[in-house]
């Protein structure tokens, strides 16, 4: 059986002899996560088109169908398909799309399911490029016309059953929106012109091994291992948004240290227009977390802040105010991410209250500003995204029902729409103009919660600026957060294709 499993290089050499014998080569490509009757019939129809059937698979690292996927690793998927008598060869691809596999196989027929026939419904955006690659190699594309089964639907139902809370919510969502409706609305976000303004942060994860308690004190001793640096604060929020619109500007302050400059230059998306205040002799805020890593489990031991930033000097604040006065009308959305590290002073906050663009705001509480950075510093907003401790702190109330506290804050700063993120409890969405919504958490197992609120803020703000309903805006924001908690820190930003695939998988 394993003789059927080939690398890309091996399959190219193997097929040379078959082609010399004028044998017709047929290729199928996909993830094939859960082998089911639909796959079997698809392969049999493909084999009927020729002499040799080659099935190429997407490797695990490129399966962007949401957290926990693929359900079966690439070795199991290869072996399962190789066990089918009518499949001649199985090959593991080396890229996220089929183009590389097509170039190596050069099939006479490239076979896809009928669901790919309508290019407008192809969330990968790759089917046209695949057809072009097939035809360039002298082949033709054939679409099967059979019953469409779904691995995602079967996995959702039998392997990873959804909670009753999630099922009930998705039923409400499906009553108002089809999957295609949602994908189209996500695509429509590309027209937005967005300004992100807020603190720049660099996150460092320093991994350690605990050696035990010191023999000479009560403290623990650890050895240092590798470390990773990520964009944080307004930088990662800009990256999240950059996957959904090309019209994005980031207004922030950057220190003079080389570490942050190099990292920003390397990891900030190319389509983000960076407008910076350059701070002399000041380091961009570096948040360093010391982490015990056990497989995918992360235990944060403690955290340090490295920066001599306190409050932005008024001459620099005046530059930001001047930019807002002359440019804010050019944007559809002004997204304020106030991390309370000294960037947003009173004069900037006052100027933001005058902008005509849709104004979305988050004020974060953290160890560096606890008790001081609250949403009530702002005079108005069109949309606010906070976590529950942040909104309770702003209301100075830890016991009253969340619904009453949210109404109180809404009245106080004249904001009609507020989303309150609650971790595993999901999101409470309040509106003065719509029915309130309680959106469940779509992921129960998390790798790292850092940045989940930022991704929710980014996507839900885009949706609200487009005047999408609170139901849809909260849902899309929650999916972004669900993707975020499955990666370490801010190692990756939320990509449109990944978001779309997760939504399609969830709604099947």
Helices and strands as residue ranges (DSSP letters): G 2-4, E 5-6, H 8-20, E 25-30, H 37-47, E 52-57, G 60-62, H 74-82, E 89-92, H 99-105, E 109-112, G 114-116, G 119-121, H 127-136, E 140-143, H 151-154, I 155-159, H 164-176, H 179-188, G 189-191, E 194-198, E 200-213, E 220-233, H 234-242, E 248-254, H 258-267, E 272-278, E 285-294, E 297-306, H 314-327, G 328-330, E 333-338, H 346-352, E 358-363, G 375-377, E 383-387, H 388-395, H 402-412, E 417-421, G 423-425, E 427-431, E 437-439, H 452-465, H 470-484, H 496-507
